[in-house]
Amino acid sequence: DDKEDNAAWSYEVVHVAKIFAERGHQVYMLSETDLVDGVFDNIFNGSIKNNYDRIIIWSGTFNLDKEGEDIINKLSHQTSRLDFMLTDLRLVPQDKSLYRVFDTIYTQATRAIGGQGIPQDKQKYGGVAEFLPYKHHYNLSIEESLALKKTEFYFGGTERGRIMDFLEYCWRPNHVLTTKSAFLKLENRCTRDQYMSLLDDTQYSIVIADVDYNENYFITPRPFEYFIHDIVCFTDNKFDRDGHIIPLDSWLRVNNYKEMVDKIHELDADPQKKWEWIQWGRSKITPEIASGDYVYGLIS
């Protein structure tokens, strides 16, 4: 239950657990969780003292764990297959030699990451962006969804390593923000529950990413988040440089705030074109992605 969280990394773990459990695997959660045994078929609380056919370690604050980074070597002796789900470049082992302990390193990058000490022969795109829309379905028509939206532009997310793009696109008059910014000395983050409501109320937003994410071809679930909430998904041109989610020639790509605002004005003047871009976003959540088959095919 992450509705009171400021962030919701937990949905990534939960969705992957459900994707495996739905296909007959017995899944055990080895870290602290509010999971109650018996609530979900084939998903249980586990113990790091037990042996397993396979263990997936996720990006995290290893230094806060009582085992520290030693947990990696410890768990490698309790399974024949130890994989790493790299979901945040800031939350990785500091001892780069530990990467060699893993059988596969699943990343958010559409190309092999270089210069980070991660063995390229172990890397594989893990479909992390596609974890989010698992089991999503639309309850409203596009017309009904748009009729409920009262906020022109909203961005929810911290400053992170994208301060220049944050200032370019988000820190603007009449834009609604929930964020944490050391540069602006501002913190007004909301809970996950409130964030979902704000997204439902929003017409337009922007996809931006950390500088090192863009440099390493890292993509995030943010576009799918906008597709789910029927938000026109403008995308900074430095993001998704392989066009994995947003095609490289897409009209949604922009290079600066002015380009984005000009396109917002264009859509405001042409409701049919706006409808078509919302429909395009919905079409990106294919049956293969919504069912979990796409993700399962990548990480099984």
Salt bridges, closest charged atoms under 4 A:
ASP1 OD2 - LYS3 NZ 2.65
GLU22 OE1 - ARG23 NH1 2.99
GLU22 OE2 - LYS135 NZ 2.81
ASP83 OD2 - ARG54 NE 2.85
ASP83 OD2 - ARG81 NE 2.93
ASP88 OD2 - ARG90 NH2 2.89
ASP88 OD2 - ARG160 NH1 3.78
ASP121 OD1 - ARG100 NH2 3.33
GLU130 OE2 - HIS244 NE2 2.91
ASP165 OD1 - LYS238 NZ 3.14
GLU168 OE2 - ARG172 NH2 3.77
GLU187 OE2 - ARG189 NH2 2.99
ASP200 OD1 - HIS229 ND1 2.72
ASP210 OD1 - ARG160 NE 3.07
GLU225 OE2 - ARG192 NH2 3.58
ASP230 OD2 - ARG282 NH2 2.75
ASP236 OD2 - LYS238 NZ 2.82
ASP242 OD1 - ARG111 NH2 2.78
ASP262 OD2 - LYS258 NZ 2.82
GLU266 OE2 - LYS273 NZ 2.49
ASP293 OD1 - ARG23 NH2 2.58
